[in-house]
Amino acid sequence: MARTDDPDSANSQFFIMFGDGGFLDGKYTAFGEVTSGMDAVDKIKAGTEGNNGAVDNPDKIVTLRMASGAK
């Protein structure tokens, strides 16, 4: 979950990590795993460093399925 330096400031914003995020361990809540469809994840627009990672016309999740009891 995304948040500010305040540990109680998390909201519905989240990030999809494309690599190891060990520097976040113990500081942020990690949840979920892409088990199939990584090709779709790879097509998500990525922001530029010069724009602080922001995308002008961001992609949106329109359908999401959660697996009950997934491990």
HELIX and SHEET records of a PDB file:
HELIX    1   1 GLY A   22  LEU A   24  5                                   3    
HELIX    2   2 MET A   38  ASP A   42  1                                   5    
HELIX    3   3 GLU A   49  ASN A   51  5                                   3    
END                                                                             
